[in-house]
Amino acid sequence: MSEEITNNENPEAENEEASSNSEVPFESRLDLTELQNMISNIRTEIKKIIVGQDNMIDLMICALLADGHILVEGVPGVAKTLTARLFAKTLDTGFSRIQFTPDLMPADITGTSVFNTKTTDFEFKKGPIFSNLVLIDEINRSPAKTQSALFEVMQEKQITVDGNTYKMEAPFLVVATQNPIEHEGTYRLPEAQMDRFLFKIDVGYPSIEEEVQILQGSYNRKLASEIEQLNAVVNAAELNAQRKVISEIHVEKELMEYIAKIVHQTRNSSSIYIGASPRASVFILKAAQAWAAMRGRDFITPEDVKQVIVPTLRHRITLTPEKEMEGIIPDQIIKQLADKVEVPR
């Protein structure tokens, strides 16, 4: 039976303003028409299969526009992999999938040099990481040695093998899935690896009503493939052009200070053992720009920042052992710290 993803456990959605999805009554200085059409087309295609989960879809689109990687976490069976495949299907770009296992080696990801008997020379055979959208399934099934193969490519969008550097073609996006670390046979991702993901999206269970819709959809499709029902609606050139538009979204200095103060709070909280780095501040800024553009604005507001801080920071901070023993989760601490920072007017 096919999987479909749904759930209402979206901590990010709690602060969503009712007016954020309404039409914006002002004249934008940037032409966002093509961007809005692109977003609408992606949503329409994904929702042919996906039931609910609007905020998760928006976060994935936001990361795509902000040129950031995505980590999706949830228990087995909530369709993490299916969602990533559906997302990839809407893009008319290269796609590859890597199944992480305990015996996977770095060369299995990046590629290796092979001796050519005809030319009596070594030739580099590219690995599956050389694509536009790379789905890494169960990324925490491989140990740190294999994880290290992703450090360079996720940050610098290049691979260095045998002293030679190979650039990745734009766009380049990693969508990784993982099971909670409490499950047997998984490894905790290195902090340096986690910090390279723009968002960490938590996926929970669906409601009863949504699960009924899942069953109804599976029954109606019979033997039809979910993937075959979707169409590619965005090509690489269009996506790269819209990413340039995102970079032009205006940001006031007061909002930059607002972001910096929130991140600084994570480094001085008694509840947090390791706080967020300056990279987190940069990622929040880029994500807020994309979020504002998705709402039809050419400038960001404090509400845009609030919408992206939790998925941007939840995997970048480490709580103290005392807080973890109390059952506190990072989302709660992040929201508390953000509420302490005065909102710019």
Secondary structure, 3 states (H helix, E strand, C coil): CCCCCCCCCCHHHHHCCHHHHCCCCCCCCCCCHHHHHHHHHHHHHHCCCCCCCHHHHHHHHHHHHCCCEEEEECCCCCCHHHHHHHHHHCEECCEEEEECCCCCCHHHHHEEEEEECCCCEEEEEECCCCCCEEEEECHHHCCHHHHHHHHHHHHHCEEEECCEEEECCCCCEEEEEECCCCCCCCCCCCHHHHCCEEEEEECCCCCHHHHHHHHHHHHHHCCCCCHHHCCCCEEHHHHHHHHHHHHCCECCHHHHHHHHHHHHHHCCCCCEEECCCHHHHHHHHHHHHHHHHHCCCCECCHHHHHHHHHHHHCCCCEECHHHHHCCCCHHHHHHHHHHHCCCCC
